[in-house]
Amino acid sequence: MSLGTGLMVEDLSHSYGARKALSNVSFSVERGCFCALLGPNGAGKSTLFSLLTGLFTSKSGDIHVAGFDLAKKPRSALAALGVVFQQPTLDMHLSVHQNMRYYAALQGLSGKHATRRIGEALEQLEMADRAGEKVRALNGGHRRRMEIARAMLHEPAILLLDEPTVGLDTSTRQAITAHVHKLARSEGLTVLWATHLVDEVEDEDQLVILHKGTIRADGTAATLRGARNLGEAFLALTAAGNETE
Ligand SMILES: Nc1ncnc2c1ncn2[C@@H]1O[C@H](COP(=O)(O)OP(=O)(O)OP(=O)(O)O)[C@@H](O)[C@H]1O
């Protein structure tokens, strides 16, 4: 895989003691693609994210981020990643801008460059007019948008989001999902979006279905669902996997 390309996961496995959470998982996401990683609770999505972000180390398998081998070039690989974790990690007592400034400093951005990137990232997520507000005064949707803007500060090639709409109402979920689809299209950003909700997947998205630690399907959402709606297709693909166990 060459420099600047998307994400590649090859033959990745992970166990918690005797419990196998991921078994020989392989898939790749082309640069600029939105890939939905769809799986029910316990499928292994968070485990995969922990491996992709270097929180856990894989004993078997390879991960390449924007062309960098995570095991051999962790700094370069991690620098190419923007991450939005499932649990919010904002300082409620600071303003949006202060939170962004703090994170910019952690990323090594300072001065005018940091100010410019904070402005641009907030603009992209339509949050620029909230910059002076305390985070605790924002609703859940705006907090999430802010976290996405924050993950974009260092201009990552790849954005990972682990169930980023958990706890949000339907219209807020739709707005955030649409925002990130737009980012992928307009910025050439590679996106891996983990979810268990089929309505967050668009027909033209790449869809990877993970169930009980294995990949059950990988293709364009429209192709995988065929004439069915995605909910039916998802149930069929995950039920088919159960029968073999
Ligand atoms: N720290 C742990 N110790 C033991 N087993 C774990 C641990 N974390 C996860 N597991 C198990 O590994 C499997 C995959 O869990 P994981 O959290 O990665 O799935 P998930 O798809 O993210 O699910 P959810 O949507 O519920 O977060 C599950 O069977 C889970 O019970």
PDBQT file of the ligand as one rigid body, heavy atoms in Angstrom, charges set to zero:
ROOT
HETATM    1  N1  LIG A 301     -12.025  -6.061  28.373  1.00  0.00    +0.000 N 
HETATM    2  C1  LIG A 301     -12.677  -7.135  27.938  1.00  0.00    +0.000 A 
HETATM    3  N2  LIG A 301     -12.533  -8.319  28.544  1.00  0.00    +0.000 NA
HETATM    4  C2  LIG A 301     -13.154  -9.448  28.103  1.00  0.00    +0.000 A 
HETATM    5  N3  LIG A 301     -13.984  -9.463  27.041  1.00  0.00    +0.000 NA
HETATM    6  C3  LIG A 301     -14.182  -8.308  26.395  1.00  0.00    +0.000 A 
HETATM    7  C4  LIG A 301     -13.544  -7.082  26.802  1.00  0.00    +0.000 A 
HETATM    8  N4  LIG A 301     -13.939  -6.092  25.961  1.00  0.00    +0.000 NA
HETATM    9  C5  LIG A 301     -14.768  -6.676  25.070  1.00  0.00    +0.000 A 
HETATM   10  N5  LIG A 301     -14.914  -7.987  25.329  1.00  0.00    +0.000 N 
HETATM   11  C6  LIG A 301     -15.708  -8.947  24.554  1.00  0.00    +0.000 C 
HETATM   12  O1  LIG A 301     -15.217  -8.922  23.222  1.00  0.00    +0.000 OA
HETATM   13  C7  LIG A 301     -16.293  -8.983  22.298  1.00  0.00    +0.000 C 
HETATM   14  C8  LIG A 301     -16.256  -7.760  21.389  1.00  0.00    +0.000 C 
HETATM   15  O2  LIG A 301     -16.550  -6.600  22.184  1.00  0.00    +0.000 OA
HETATM   16  P1  LIG A 301     -16.503  -5.116  21.602  1.00  0.00    +0.000 P 
HETATM   17  O3  LIG A 301     -16.721  -4.184  22.755  1.00  0.00    +0.000 OA
HETATM   18  O4  LIG A 301     -15.288  -4.943  20.794  1.00  0.00    +0.000 OA
HETATM   19  O5  LIG A 301     -17.774  -5.128  20.634  1.00  0.00    +0.000 OA
HETATM   20  P2  LIG A 301     -18.616  -3.893  20.037  1.00  0.00    +0.000 P 
HETATM   21  O6  LIG A 301     -18.992  -4.304  18.664  1.00  0.00    +0.000 OA
HETATM   22  O7  LIG A 301     -17.844  -2.645  20.191  1.00  0.00    +0.000 OA
HETATM   23  O8  LIG A 301     -19.878  -3.887  20.959  1.00  0.00    +0.000 OA
HETATM   24  P3  LIG A 301     -20.683  -2.627  21.566  1.00  0.00    +0.000 P 
HETATM   25  O9  LIG A 301     -21.446  -2.063  20.418  1.00  0.00    +0.000 OA
HETATM   26  O10 LIG A 301     -21.542  -3.297  22.588  1.00  0.00    +0.000 OA
HETATM   27  O11 LIG A 301     -19.665  -1.679  22.147  1.00  0.00    +0.000 OA
HETATM   28  C9  LIG A 301     -17.567  -9.107  23.109  1.00  0.00    +0.000 C 
HETATM   29  O12 LIG A 301     -17.884 -10.475  23.212  1.00  0.00    +0.000 OA
HETATM   30  C10 LIG A 301     -17.180  -8.548  24.462  1.00  0.00    +0.000 C 
HETATM   31  O13 LIG A 301     -17.921  -9.139  25.487  1.00  0.00    +0.000 OA
ENDROOT
TORSDOF 0
